[in-house]
Amino acid sequence: MAEPINIATNFAVKIILSIFGPIFKKIKEWVTKFLFLDAYKVSTAYRSSRDLQLLWHKDLGGLVNYNINWNQIFLGKQQTNCTLWVKANNDQHYSKAIFCVTASLSNLKYQSVIEIHDLTSKPCVLALPSIPIRNLEWRNGQLYEPYSEFKIELKEVFDKDNISINLKNNTKFIFHPVDNLGFLKGKKSYVYRWGQWWNLDFLESEKDEFLLTYKAYAFRAKFDNSNNASLFRARAWLLSNRLLLNIFFWSKNIFKAKHLRIALDKYLKDNKEMAGYKLID
């Protein structure tokens, strides 16, 4: 039987935690948001700019542009199904278009047939209800993927007068989804914090860039017989430790994410298609 003093102590601790626990949690949320919000904004802006840049790079038969998204988060929004983004090419107007989208493994396939009416150059977003989100999982030490291949085919299309268009070549395309390999290292691409989703791919890649940069400095200094060769080699060795790399990275990006903003600006300048993209403060 527990001693009365232990019972009273445990009861008092529970009361204190129930009163002050939510307060401490709010303080922690406020502090982390103050320190890291700008870095999360910049990293997510990079991902959104990449998604926008690649959105209409595929076409079928020169008739339509399309994009298939299989991620749970796309352009900062959560989705429950894969989506097909499609629009008519060259300002055309089609009264109807029918697509067949198939995601498959060697022994299983998911398929959605989509019929679209009044397809113009205005983008149309459609759910693919039969195809699950491509969530990777570790099961018994093995990587599990719900499907490894996508196939999209334009089956039929009718012009604005509802006359069938004769489909020639290149109305079918097969590709294999490419995932963020950071998952294999235990890294998360998306996190939900402060009431919304954030993508951390750019943030993580810039950490790795720090390490690669100092390794390159060390190699060049050794090649040039520089007196700083030992210094750069020591820095590269220290940054090989993930904890020290994180400390070094955040020392340059805490509060205002200065380094990340410079890297994002360079990326946007190098990609003229994204010249009009702006980071929302």
KOLKE-118362 format. One record per residue: residue in one letter; x, y, z of N, C-alpha, C in turn. Coordinates in Angstrom, 3 decimals, decimal comma, m for minus. Layout:
  vexvex       nc1       nc2       nc3      cac1      cac2      cac3       cc1       cc2       cc3
       A         X         Y         Z         X         Y         Z         X         Y         Z
...
// end
This chain:
  vexvex       nc1       nc2       nc3      cac1      cac2      cac3       cc1       cc2       cc3
       M     0,838    m1,191     0,000     0,000     0,000     0,000     0,878     1,248     0,000
       A     0,555     2,193    m0,883     1,365     3,403    m0,993     1,225     4,272     0,246
       E     2,352     4,916     0,609     2,325     5,800     1,771     1,494     7,046     1,463
       P     0,806     7,558     2,449    m0,019     8,758     2,245     0,770     9,927     1,674
       I     2,040    10,075     2,106     2,829    11,207     1,625     3,102    11,091     0,124
       N     3,306     9,834    m0,368     3,545     9,624    m1,804     2,290     9,912    m2,610
       I     1,151     9,490    m2,053    m0,116     9,750    m2,732    m0,362    11,249    m2,838
       A    m0,102    11,951    m1,746    m0,312    13,401    m1,737     0,650    14,105    m2,688
       T     1,912    13,628    m2,732     2,909    14,235    m3,620     2,523    14,049    m5,084
       N     2,148    12,823    m5,437     1,749    12,547    m6,822     0,519    13,366    m7,223
       F    m0,398    13,502    m6,293    m1,612    14,276    m6,560    m1,268    15,752    m6,793
       A    m0,334    16,273    m5,978     0,077    17,673    m6,111     0,794    17,915    m7,436
       V     1,652    16,946    m7,828     2,381    17,068    m9,095     1,412    17,103   m10,264
       K     0,394    16,235   m10,227    m0,587    16,192   m11,316    m1,359    17,503   m11,411
       I    m1,697    18,075   m10,266    m2,415    19,350   m10,261    m1,546    20,454   m10,855
       I    m0,268    20,492   m10,460     0,656    21,520   m10,972     0,828    21,398   m12,480
       L     0,991    20,134   m12,960     1,170    19,924   m14,391    m0,081    20,291   m15,174
       S    m1,260    19,974   m14,577    m2,510    20,294   m15,274    m2,723    21,810   m15,381
       I    m2,192    22,555   m14,403    m2,347    24,011   m14,410    m1,304    24,682   m15,291
       F    m0,033    24,290   m15,083     1,057    24,990   m15,754     1,504    24,329   m17,057
       G     1,113    23,042   m17,275     1,509    22,359   m18,508     1,095    23,097   m19,764
       P    m0,195    23,466   m19,905    m0,617    24,207   m21,098     0,093    25,553   m21,254
       I     0,414    26,190   m20,115     1,124    27,474   m20,176     2,528    27,282   m20,731
       F     3,228    26,253   m20,217     4,578    25,967   m20,701     4,554    25,599   m22,189
       K     3,506    24,868   m22,599     3,389    24,467   m23,997     3,218    25,683   m24,897
       K     2,390    26,635   m24,458     2,181    27,850   m25,241     3,452    28,685   m25,322
       I     4,178    28,752   m24,208     5,442    29,501   m24,194     6,440    28,869   m25,163
       K     6,510    27,530   m25,138     7,414    26,818   m26,046     7,040    27,085   m27,497
       E     5,741    27,031   m27,810     5,282    27,287   m29,171     5,645    28,710   m29,605
       W     5,456    29,667   m28,727     5,763    31,060   m29,056     7,253    31,244   m29,308
       V     8,084    30,651   m28,449     9,537    30,797   m28,585    10,034    30,149   m29,879
       T     9,594    28,910   m30,152    10,048    28,225   m31,363     9,570    28,959   m32,615
       K     8,369    29,506   m32,568     7,856    30,256   m33,717     8,687    31,517   m33,940
       F     9,031    32,194   m32,866     9,842    33,413   m32,956    11,218    33,107   m33,543
       L    11,800    31,967   m33,168    13,155    31,638   m33,585    13,223    31,057   m34,998
       F    12,234    30,227   m35,366    12,371    29,423   m36,575    11,357    29,719   m37,678
       L    10,372    30,585   m37,446     9,309    30,797   m38,421     9,843    31,247   m39,776
       D    10,761    32,196   m39,797    11,262    32,700   m41,070    11,967    31,607   m41,877
       A    12,718    30,756   m41,202    13,399    29,657   m41,902    12,389    28,690   m42,499
       Y    11,317    28,399   m41,774    10,274    27,514   m42,287     9,567    28,153   m43,479
       K     9,341    29,472   m43,418     8,708    30,179   m44,537     9,553    30,075   m45,803
       V    10,847    30,327   m45,664    11,730    30,313   m46,824    11,806    28,909   m47,421
       S    11,950    27,909   m46,579    12,049    26,537   m47,071    10,778    26,121   m47,805
       T     9,620    26,500   m47,262     8,344    26,159   m47,895     8,153    26,939   m49,185
       A     8,607    28,197   m49,213     8,515    28,998   m50,435     9,322    28,367   m51,557
       Y    10,477    27,820   m51,222    11,288    27,136   m52,230    10,529    25,958   m52,821
       R     9,919    25,155   m51,963     9,185    23,980   m52,442     8,003    24,397   m53,331
       S     7,275    25,420   m52,909     6,141    25,889   m53,699     6,587    26,410   m55,061
       S     7,714    27,115   m55,087     8,220    27,640   m56,355     8,624    26,502   m57,286
       R     9,206    25,449   m56,718     9,568    24,275   m57,522     8,322    23,607   m58,089
       D     7,308    23,436   m57,249     6,066    22,808   m57,706     5,421    23,618   m58,829
       L     5,417    24,942   m58,687     4,833    25,800   m59,716     5,648    25,758   m61,011
       Q     6,951    25,705   m60,864     7,822    25,692   m62,029     7,600    24,438   m62,872
       L     7,350    23,311   m62,216     7,216    22,034   m62,921     5,770    21,657   m63,222
       L     4,828    22,552   m62,883     3,414    22,190   m62,931     2,946    21,820   m64,332
       W     3,388    22,546   m65,355     2,862    22,332   m66,709     3,949    21,912   m67,688
       H     4,913    21,155   m67,241     6,010    20,743   m68,116     5,690    19,501   m68,948
       K     4,561    18,851   m68,703     4,213    17,634   m69,445     2,991    17,889   m70,325
       D     2,965    17,242   m71,492     1,786    17,360   m72,344     1,498    16,020   m73,008
       L     0,290    15,869   m73,499    m0,133    14,664   m74,213    m0,579    15,060   m75,620
       G     0,153    14,578   m76,610    m0,204    14,797   m78,000    m0,238    16,241   m78,431
       G     0,361    17,150   m77,650     0,311    18,564   m77,974    m1,062    19,176   m77,767
       L    m1,976    18,405   m77,152    m3,350    18,873   m76,959    m3,582    19,447   m75,564
       V    m3,038    18,797   m74,563    m3,264    19,216   m73,174    m1,962    19,177   m72,399
       N    m1,856    20,053   m71,411    m0,788    19,999   m70,415    m1,363    19,406   m69,140
       Y    m0,515    18,687   m68,410    m1,034    18,032   m67,207     0,056    17,874   m66,152
       N    m0,394    17,578   m64,955     0,505    17,238   m63,856    m0,241    16,302   m62,915
       I     0,413    15,262   m62,470    m0,160    14,353   m61,476     0,591    14,533   m60,172
       N    m0,140    14,778   m59,110     0,495    14,938   m57,807     0,043    13,819   m56,878
       W     1,005    13,112   m56,305     0,707    11,971   m55,432     1,110    12,226   m53,977
       N     1,532    13,449   m53,667     1,950    13,766   m52,301     0,770    14,194   m51,431
       Q     0,903    13,971   m50,145    m0,157    14,358   m49,206    m0,299    15,872   m49,129
       I     0,813    16,592   m49,293     0,798    18,053   m49,245     1,265    18,568   m50,595
       F     0,485    19,478   m51,177     0,851    20,065   m52,468     0,500    21,539   m52,450
       L     1,488    22,380   m52,774     1,330    23,836   m52,736     0,793    24,305   m51,388
       G     1,304    23,674   m50,330     0,972    24,084   m48,970    m0,366    23,590   m48,443
       K    m1,079    22,780   m49,236    m2,392    22,308   m48,808    m2,420    20,782   m48,724
       Q    m3,143    20,284   m47,742    m3,261    18,845   m47,566    m4,348    18,290   m48,487
       Q    m4,077    17,149   m49,086    m5,074    16,510   m49,932    m5,229    15,047   m49,535
       T    m6,432    14,525   m49,724    m6,743    13,149   m49,319    m6,621    12,173   m50,471
       N    m6,559    12,681   m51,699    m6,412    11,832   m52,885    m5,331    12,396   m53,796
       C    m4,807    11,549   m54,651    m3,971    12,051   m55,733    m4,816    12,980   m56,601
       T    m4,174    13,926   m57,243    m4,909    14,875   m58,094    m4,290    14,957   m59,477
       L    m5,145    15,202   m60,448    m4,727    15,453   m61,816    m5,002    16,915   m62,134
       W    m3,957    17,642   m62,495    m4,086    19,036   m62,934    m3,971    19,023   m64,443
       V    m4,923    19,644   m65,132    m4,923    19,583   m66,583    m5,476    20,884   m67,166
       K    m4,984    21,253   m68,349    m5,514    22,417   m69,065    m5,267    22,206   m70,552
       A    m6,068    22,861   m71,379    m5,901    22,769   m72,821    m4,659    23,533   m73,266
       N    m3,987    22,992   m74,258    m2,770    23,617   m74,760    m3,108    24,671   m75,828
       N    m2,283    25,700   m75,916    m2,399    26,726   m76,969    m3,785    27,377   m77,026
       D    m4,356    27,652   m75,853    m5,644    28,360   m75,766    m6,780    27,655   m76,514
       Q    m6,690    26,334   m76,605    m7,751    25,573   m77,258    m8,952    25,409   m76,318
       H   m10,082    24,972   m76,890   m11,296    24,721   m76,115   m11,855    23,368   m76,542
       Y   m11,926    22,445   m75,587   m12,457    21,113   m75,862   m13,757    20,931   m75,085
       S   m14,762    20,423   m75,785   m16,051    20,212   m75,115   m15,992    19,058   m74,135
       K   m15,123    18,077   m74,426   m14,997    16,928   m73,514   m13,658    16,238   m73,738
       A   m13,071    15,755   m72,650   m11,835    14,972   m72,726   m11,912    13,866   m71,682
       I   m11,435    12,694   m72,057   m11,473    11,537   m71,157   m10,049    11,034   m70,946
       F    m9,667    10,924   m69,673    m8,340    10,448   m69,292    m8,453     9,148   m68,508
       C    m7,455     8,299   m68,650    m7,332     7,095   m67,824    m5,988     7,161   m67,115
       V    m6,028     7,147   m65,791    m4,804     7,218   m64,989    m4,673     5,931   m64,188
       T    m3,515     5,276   m64,280    m3,286     3,999   m63,621    m2,001     4,056   m62,810
       A    m2,077     3,650   m61,553    m0,891     3,508   m60,699    m0,757     2,036   m60,364
       S     0,438     1,487   m60,508     0,541     0,032   m60,378     1,847    m0,438   m59,748
       L     1,737    m1,621   m59,156     2,871    m2,449   m58,765     2,881    m3,648   m59,707
       S     3,804    m4,565   m59,471     3,873    m5,736   m60,340     2,642    m6,628   m60,202
       N     2,005    m6,601   m59,016     0,874    m7,507   m58,782    m0,436    m6,799   m58,449
       L    m0,486    m5,459   m58,640    m1,687    m4,721   m58,262    m1,711    m3,390   m59,006
       K    m2,927    m2,925   m59,330    m3,012    m1,607   m59,939    m4,267    m0,881   m59,461
       Y    m4,153     0,452   m59,412    m5,268     1,341   m59,091    m5,556     2,154   m60,354
       Q    m6,833     2,374   m60,627    m7,163     3,068   m61,866    m8,335     4,024   m61,675
       S    m8,209     5,207   m62,250    m9,288     6,194   m62,262    m9,491     6,679   m63,685
       V   m10,750     6,694   m64,132   m11,105     7,232   m65,440   m11,816     8,560   m65,203
       I   m11,285     9,615   m65,803   m11,767    10,970   m65,551   m12,343    11,575   m66,826
       E   m13,552    12,099   m66,736   m14,181    12,792   m67,857   m14,305    14,276   m67,514
       I   m13,780    15,111   m68,390   m13,764    16,555   m68,151   m14,581    17,249   m69,237
       H   m15,398    18,204   m68,850   m16,196    18,976   m69,804   m15,720    20,429   m69,846
       D   m15,817    21,041   m71,026   m15,413    22,442   m71,222   m13,990    22,684   m70,736
       L   m13,073    21,928   m71,291   m11,657    22,053   m70,934   m11,032    23,188   m71,744
       T   m10,494    24,177   m71,044    m9,858    25,331   m71,678    m8,457    25,516   m71,106
       S    m7,867    26,678   m71,378    m6,532    26,964   m70,834    m6,585    27,286   m69,344
       K    m7,791    27,402   m68,802    m7,946    27,593   m67,365    m7,727    26,257   m66,664
       P    m6,751    26,176   m65,748    m6,438    24,896   m65,110    m7,635    24,268   m64,406
       C    m7,727    22,962   m64,550    m8,789    22,188   m63,906    m8,133    21,149   m63,001
       V    m8,571    21,062   m61,754    m8,002    20,130   m60,780    m9,036    19,057   m60,480
       L    m8,615    17,786   m60,623    m9,537    16,673   m60,426    m8,930    15,643   m59,487
       A    m9,748    15,146   m58,575    m9,308    14,082   m57,676    m9,277    12,751   m58,422
       L    m8,311    11,919   m58,061    m8,217    10,554   m58,592    m8,600     9,608   m57,446
       P    m9,885     9,391   m57,227   m10,357     8,737   m55,997    m9,890     7,302   m55,817
       S    m9,560     6,622   m56,890    m9,149     5,218   m56,761    m7,668     5,049   m56,442
       I    m6,922     6,146   m56,543    m5,477     6,054   m56,358    m5,086     6,676   m55,019
       P    m4,516     5,905   m54,103    m4,162     6,444   m52,781    m2,954     7,369   m52,839
       I    m2,857     8,199   m51,825    m1,663     9,030   m51,660    m0,437     8,128   m51,552
       R     0,653     8,548   m52,144     1,869     7,723   m52,145     2,666     7,949   m50,856
       N     2,244     7,271   m49,802     2,949     7,339   m48,526     3,897     6,154   m48,410
       L     5,173     6,448   m48,229     6,169     5,392   m48,045     6,200     4,963   m46,588
       E     6,427     3,670   m46,348     6,455     3,142   m44,991     7,554     2,090   m44,868
       W     8,078     1,984   m43,638     8,980     0,880   m43,325     8,173    m0,241   m42,686
       R     8,235    m1,440   m43,257     7,524    m2,590   m42,710     8,483    m3,768   m42,592
       N     8,737    m4,170   m41,354     9,642    m5,298   m41,097    11,002    m5,101   m41,766
       G    11,493    m3,863   m41,657    12,816    m3,568   m42,186    12,870    m3,345   m43,683
       Q    11,706    m3,344   m44,361    11,686    m3,146   m45,795    10,840    m1,919   m46,141
       L    11,238    m1,241   m47,214    10,513    m0,064   m47,662     9,283    m0,498   m48,449
       Y     8,120     0,017   m48,056     6,871    m0,303   m48,745     6,384     0,924   m49,508
       E     6,042     0,739   m50,770     5,453     1,790   m51,589     4,145     1,270   m52,178
       P     3,088     2,086   m52,160     1,783     1,611   m52,645     1,755     1,350   m54,146
       Y     2,645     2,004   m54,913     2,767     1,758   m56,350     4,097     2,347   m56,806
       S     4,601     1,824   m57,916     5,912     2,251   m58,398     5,863     2,818   m59,812
       E     4,676     2,803   m60,437     4,571     3,276   m61,812     3,248     3,995   m62,030
       F     3,303     5,084   m62,789     2,104     5,826   m63,191     1,976     5,751   m64,712
       K     0,743     5,622   m65,161     0,471     5,725   m66,593    m0,747     6,620   m66,793
       I    m0,614     7,599   m67,668    m1,739     8,462   m68,012    m1,968     8,385   m69,511
       E    m3,229     8,298   m69,904    m3,561     8,189   m71,318    m4,775     9,058   m71,631
       L    m4,653     9,834   m72,690    m5,774    10,609   m73,194    m6,570     9,693   m74,127
       K    m7,751     9,275   m73,686    m8,529     8,275   m74,417    m9,374     8,893   m75,531
       E   m10,036    10,010   m75,206   m10,889    10,686   m76,187   m10,863    12,184   m75,933
       V   m11,027    12,953   m77,003   m11,141    14,396   m76,851   m12,013    14,928   m77,990
       F   m12,871    15,896   m77,644   m13,813    16,473   m78,603   m13,595    17,983   m78,656
       D   m13,646    18,537   m79,862   m13,431    19,972   m79,998   m14,641    20,748   m79,478
       K   m14,587    22,077   m79,595   m15,644    22,904   m79,017   m16,998    22,681   m79,684
       D   m16,991    22,094   m80,913   m18,243    21,777   m81,608   m18,676    20,342   m81,352
       N   m18,018    19,702   m80,376   m18,337    18,333   m79,971   m18,032    17,309   m81,068
       I   m17,024    17,609   m81,895   m16,573    16,677   m82,925   m15,311    15,978   m82,419
       S   m15,312    14,650   m82,538   m14,183    13,863   m82,041   m12,905    14,202   m82,800
       I   m11,820    14,380   m82,060   m10,513    14,675   m82,640    m9,741    13,371   m82,787
       N    m9,176    13,169   m83,956    m8,393    11,961   m84,204    m7,079    12,027   m83,422
       L    m6,909    11,106   m82,489    m5,718    11,095   m81,651    m4,594    10,347   m82,343
       K    m3,429    10,983   m82,393    m2,277    10,361   m83,043    m1,338     9,797   m81,971
       N    m0,068    10,048   m82,116     0,905     9,510   m81,160     1,037    10,405   m79,934
       N     1,774     9,913   m78,960     2,135    10,670   m77,762     0,932    11,078   m76,915
       T    m0,104    10,262   m76,902    m1,245    10,527   m76,018    m1,215     9,619   m74,801
       K    m0,103     8,933   m74,606     0,071     8,068   m73,434     1,481     8,262   m72,892
       F     1,589     8,293   m71,570     2,912     8,482   m70,970     3,014     7,631   m69,703
       I     4,158     6,975   m69,550     4,437     6,128   m68,375     5,654     6,695   m67,656
       F     5,555     6,839   m66,339     6,699     7,334   m65,571     6,705     6,712   m64,188
       H     7,826     6,844   m63,524     8,010     6,261   m62,196     8,183     7,397   m61,178
       P     7,353     7,430   m60,151     7,426     8,511   m59,158     8,797     8,592   m58,517
       V     9,256     9,808   m58,313    10,534    10,053   m57,625    10,213    10,660   m56,273
       D    10,694    10,034   m55,225    10,398    10,485   m53,866    11,617    11,150   m53,257
       N    11,359    11,904   m52,195    12,446    12,522   m51,453    13,223    11,449   m50,709
       L    14,491    11,247   m51,087    15,285    10,194   m50,473    15,638    10,499   m49,025
       G    15,354    11,725   m48,584    15,571    12,048   m47,172    14,755    11,159   m46,256
       F    13,630    10,634   m46,782    12,808     9,713   m45,993    13,622     8,512   m45,541
       L    14,525     8,038   m46,407    15,335     6,868   m46,078    16,308     7,161   m44,946
       K    16,599     8,449   m44,716    17,509     8,843   m43,637    16,754     9,315   m42,397
       G    15,437     9,120   m42,405    14,638     9,515   m41,252    14,256    10,977   m41,236
       K    14,437    11,699   m42,353    14,083    13,110   m42,412    12,632    13,254   m42,847
       K    11,971    14,281   m42,339    10,600    14,576   m42,717    10,571    15,732   m43,707
       S     9,856    15,511   m44,811     9,706    16,602   m45,774     8,724    17,641   m45,258
       Y     7,616    17,169   m44,684     6,565    18,068   m44,220     6,333    17,900   m42,722
       V     6,117    19,024   m42,054     5,752    19,014   m40,639     4,572    19,963   m40,450
       Y     3,713    19,637   m39,510     2,575    20,504   m39,204     2,898    21,254   m37,919
       R     2,980    22,566   m38,026     3,355    23,377   m36,863     2,747    24,769   m37,001
       W     2,357    25,339   m35,885     1,790    26,692   m35,826     0,559    26,807   m36,730
       G    m0,195    25,714   m36,810    m1,461    25,746   m37,516    m1,410    25,541   m39,013
       Q    m0,248    25,145   m39,565    m0,179    24,900   m40,999     0,979    23,953   m41,328
       W     1,020    23,518   m42,604     2,054    22,597   m43,061     3,252    23,365   m43,599
       W     4,449    22,817   m43,319     5,690    23,416   m43,801     6,541    22,335   m44,462
       N     7,238    22,720   m45,521     8,160    21,795   m46,182     9,591    22,154   m45,798
       L    10,363    21,159   m45,361    11,710    21,411   m44,854    12,809    20,885   m45,776
       D    12,471    20,517   m46,994    13,471    19,953   m47,902    14,614    20,934   m48,179
       F    14,271    22,180   m48,466    15,294    23,179   m48,773    16,177    23,432   m47,560
       L    15,548    23,502   m46,410    16,269    23,715   m45,167    17,296    22,595   m44,951
       E    16,874    21,343   m45,122    17,767    20,206   m44,923    18,863    20,164   m45,982
       S    18,511    20,511   m47,223    19,517    20,479   m48,285    20,593    21,537   m48,060
       E    20,203    22,680   m47,485    21,188    23,724   m47,213    22,126    23,330   m46,072
       K    21,621    22,539   m45,131    22,514    21,991   m44,098    23,595    21,138   m44,745
       D    23,163    20,246   m45,639    24,124    19,376   m46,322    25,078    20,192   m47,184
       E    24,577    21,317   m47,723    25,417    22,172   m48,564    26,553    22,791   m47,750
       F    26,273    23,144   m46,492    27,332    23,651   m45,612    28,468    22,641   m45,506
       L    28,095    21,386   m45,242    29,103    20,334   m45,081    29,901    20,138   m46,369
       L    29,209    20,068   m47,495    29,892    19,871   m48,777    30,817    21,043   m49,103
       T    30,372    22,253   m48,747    31,197    23,438   m49,015    32,509    23,379   m48,250
       Y    32,457    23,022   m46,978    33,688    22,969   m46,186    34,576    21,797   m46,590
       K    33,973    20,719   m47,048    34,782    19,618   m47,578    35,500    20,058   m48,845
       A    34,790    20,848   m49,682    35,418    21,365   m50,906    36,539    22,339   m50,567
       Y    36,302    23,192   m49,558    37,358    24,116   m49,119    38,598    23,348   m48,657
       A    38,362    22,289   m47,880    39,473    21,496   m47,356    40,248    20,833   m48,489
       F    39,515    20,313   m49,474    40,182    19,666   m50,615    41,001    20,674   m51,415
       R    40,407    21,839   m51,661    41,116    22,863   m52,453    42,346    23,376   m51,703
       A    42,196    23,581   m50,414    43,330    24,073   m49,623    44,475    23,056   m49,614
       K    44,118    21,782   m49,530    45,146    20,739   m49,569    45,812    20,697   m50,938
       F    45,010    20,836   m51,988    45,536    20,812   m53,357    46,495    21,981   m53,600
       D    46,167    23,141   m53,004    46,998    24,340   m53,191    48,111    24,444   m52,153
       N    48,231    23,427   m51,276    49,231    23,461   m50,194    49,073    24,707   m49,326
       S    47,816    25,076   m49,074    47,522    26,265   m48,290    47,789    26,021   m46,804
       N    48,151    27,089   m46,111    48,361    26,982   m44,664    47,048    26,740   m43,925
       N    45,928    27,005   m44,603    44,614    26,817   m43,964    44,031    25,424   m44,179
       A    44,786    24,545   m44,800    44,274    23,209   m45,109    43,826    22,477   m43,847
       S    44,623    22,538   m42,801    44,277    21,832   m41,554    43,034    22,431   m40,912
       L    42,903    23,764   m41,011    41,746    24,439   m40,430    40,460    24,010   m41,142
       F    40,471    24,031   m42,476    39,277    23,634   m43,228    38,961    22,155   m43,019
       R    39,988    21,325   m42,946    39,769    19,893   m42,726    39,144    19,653   m41,353
       A    39,581    20,415   m40,355    39,017    20,286   m39,008    37,554    20,726   m38,985
       R    37,255    21,817   m39,689    35,866    22,286   m39,747    34,969    21,267   m40,438
       A    35,457    20,709   m41,538    34,669    19,709   m42,258    34,431    18,483   m41,379
       W    35,444    18,112   m40,613    35,295    16,954   m39,716    34,276    17,247   m38,623
       L    34,317    18,445   m38,058    33,366    18,811   m37,014    31,931    18,833   m37,546
       L    31,754    19,374   m38,747    30,412    19,481   m39,313    29,863    18,135   m39,768
       S    30,706    17,128   m39,815    30,223    15,776   m40,112    29,354    15,245   m38,981
       N    29,492    15,852   m37,809    28,620    15,526   m36,676    27,314    16,287   m36,859
       R    26,198    15,563   m36,908    24,909    16,191   m37,235    24,510    17,250   m36,218
       L    24,805    17,026   m34,948    24,463    17,997   m33,923    25,209    19,303   m34,148
       L    26,515    19,206   m34,407    27,321    20,408   m34,641    26,906    21,099   m35,941
       L    26,532    20,301   m36,943    26,065    20,874   m38,206    24,779    21,669   m37,985
       N    23,868    21,125   m37,175    22,628    21,833   m36,863    22,896    23,145   m36,136
       I    23,823    23,112   m35,173    24,165    24,322   m34,420    24,752    25,377   m35,354
       F    25,672    24,956   m36,230    26,297    25,886   m37,176    25,252    26,465   m38,125
       F    24,361    25,611   m38,629    23,332    26,057   m39,564    22,411    27,078   m38,920
       W    21,907    26,775   m37,724    20,954    27,683   m37,080    21,617    28,955   m36,592
       S    22,919    28,925   m36,376    23,613    30,155   m35,985    23,549    31,189   m37,107
       K    23,345    30,722   m38,348    23,266    31,619   m39,496    21,838    31,859   m39,972
       N    20,879    31,127   m39,394    19,513    31,216   m39,908    18,441    31,457   m38,850
       I    18,830    31,567   m37,614    17,841    31,810   m36,575    17,285    33,228   m36,713
       F    16,080    33,444   m36,301    15,349    34,717   m36,391    14,938    35,058   m37,831
       K    15,881    35,535   m38,654    15,537    36,080   m39,969    15,932    35,189   m41,147
       A    16,524    34,029   m40,878    16,884    33,078   m41,941    17,692    33,747   m43,058
       K    18,720    34,495   m42,686    19,464    35,279   m43,671    20,102    34,413   m44,743
       H    20,757    33,337   m44,327    21,430    32,481   m45,308    20,423    31,835   m46,248
       L    19,314    31,335   m45,710    18,299    30,688   m46,535    17,682    31,670   m47,527
       R    17,459    32,902   m47,089    16,885    33,907   m47,987    17,836    34,194   m49,153
       I    19,120    34,272   m48,873    20,100    34,500   m49,933    20,081    33,337   m50,923
       A    20,030    32,098   m50,387    20,013    30,917   m51,249    18,738    30,870   m52,091
       L    17,594    31,240   m51,492    16,332    31,253   m52,241    16,349    32,329   m53,328
       D    16,849    33,511   m53,010    16,943    34,585   m54,003    17,805    34,158   m55,187
       K    18,903    33,473   m54,904    19,782    32,991   m55,979    19,042    31,993   m56,853
       Y    18,284    31,090   m56,224    17,525    30,107   m56,996    16,497    30,784   m57,894
       L    15,772    31,767   m57,365    14,748    32,455   m58,145    15,350    33,240   m59,300
       K    16,531    33,830   m59,088    17,199    34,567   m60,161    17,697    33,621   m61,242
       D    18,128    32,431   m60,839    18,624    31,450   m61,803    17,495    30,794   m62,589
       N    16,266    30,917   m62,084    15,112    30,332   m62,757    14,152    31,459   m63,127
       K    14,308    31,983   m64,313    13,553    33,159   m64,730    12,062    32,919   m64,746
       E    11,648    31,631   m64,890    10,215    31,336   m64,886     9,566    31,731   m63,575
       M    10,368    31,781   m62,523     9,833    32,086   m61,202    10,106    33,525   m60,803
       A    10,433    34,371   m61,762    10,822    35,756   m61,451     9,739    36,506   m60,708
       G     8,471    36,147   m60,947     7,380    36,861   m60,283     6,985    36,276   m58,949
       Y     7,662    35,204   m58,517     7,318    34,573   m57,250     7,900    35,362   m56,098
       K     7,103    35,645   m55,096     7,561    36,397   m53,940     7,272    35,645   m52,650
       L     8,188    35,753   m51,717     7,996    35,148   m50,410     7,028    36,006   m49,606
       I     6,017    35,373   m49,061     5,051    36,094   m48,239     5,592    36,221   m46,830
       D     5,737    37,443   m46,366     6,268    37,679   m45,010     5,196    37,465   m43,960
// end
